[in-house]
Amino acid sequence: MTNKQSIAIIGAGIVGATTAFYLSTAGYDVTIYDEGTGQATSAAAGIICPWLSQRRNKKWYQLAATGAAFYPTLLRDLKEDSIHSDIYRQVGTIVFKKSPELLSKLEKIALKRRELAPEIGELTILSPDEVKAKLPLLVSNQSALFASGGARVDGSLLTKKLMDTAVSNGATVSNKKAQLLFSTNGTYTVSTSEKNQEFSTVILAVGAWLPEILEPLGFSVDIRPQKGQLIYLEVEEETKDWPVVMPDGEKDMIPFPNGRIAVGATHENDEGYDLAIDKEKLAAMLADVASVAPSLATATIKEARVGTRAYTSDFAPFFGEIPGYPNLYVASGLGSSGLTSGPIIARILTQLIMNEPTDLPVSDYPVASYIQKLSI
């Protein structure tokens, strides 16, 4: 039975799609707006392994670790077989560091974190030969840390499954560009070129495009865009069981089934909302990964993808209700960890709307620190 509460979700990336899935499953009347431009999730392939990050922000780590632990639940809720799924699979993560000392330091951090996050799985320092045994394309004289709980996720396949399920639950999708307007009766109006529609609740999940929606309404928004480019390569080997690889740098390797390997991504802070593929940057990225996997230098390039990430000035995410505007929710600033933290943020937004206890304290990720209403 449909819940009488009408909810608009603007943005169908990982946060919007997951929120649409859970709210529509719960019987809410959901309309999703997304014109598709520059969406980070649809361009992304992700590594779910936050436990090996050395970011110092403890609240970010708690969010990311909770997000990683949530994935098996999300897959079960989607009725997806996590053992054989093309969307998500735990294949393990190989991490390189510049020196044995730094690798040992990372292992100690991971062992400590595993006390509260058993999802990390087994932790092993691999010799160069053992590294090559796990992923034959790697050629390195360095040891590496292996975490068996690390996983890969295909953002495009995940959001498609979430959206398809939401639609089968009765959700409506509009591919028109949407604007938010305030109504005088305490509701919100979403305006497109086709029509205006009133909603009791609105969720803004537009990532880097949040300023475009809120600034015309008199808000200041601490969000900047970051361009990310990713390459998909094809190799002859079967790659479905290969672990993901995090070299000492930003150019990760993410093997998918059928000889498909994602490489990337770039982190371009000076390109605004540009979505053009830059062949020079792709070539530089390919050269970087070829330093540890030389055969990839001549692999077939099947596809290049471009997306736009959202960052705050202190690199921290935020989500929750916009202060002073009841039932107007927002999430942004997820950066390059969107596929890790996006689903759990969406689940928390759903819990807020349904007046349920939240999995994490929303006050740790305050919207008011990044969005302010300007005085007239």
Buried (B, 14 or more C-beta within 10 A) or exposed (E): EEBEBBBBBBBBBBBBBBBBBBBBBEBBBBBBBBBEEBBBBBBBBBBBBBBBBEEEBEBBBBBBBBBBBBBBEBBEBBEBEBEEBBBBBBBBBBBBBEEEEBBBEBBEBBEEBBEEBEBBBEBBBBEBEBBBEBBBBBBBEBBBBBBBBBBBBBBBBBBBBBBBBBBEBEBBBBEBBBBBEEEEEEBBBBBBEEEEBEBBBBBBBBBBBBBBBBEEEEBEBBBBBBBBBBBBBBBEBEBBEBBBBBBBEBBBBBBBBEBBBBBBBBBBEEBEEBBEEBEEBBEEBBEBBBBBBEBBEEBEBEEBBBBBBBBBEEEBBBBBBBEEBEBBBBBBBBBBBBBBBBBBBBBBBBBBBEEEEBBBEBEBBBBEBBBBBEEE
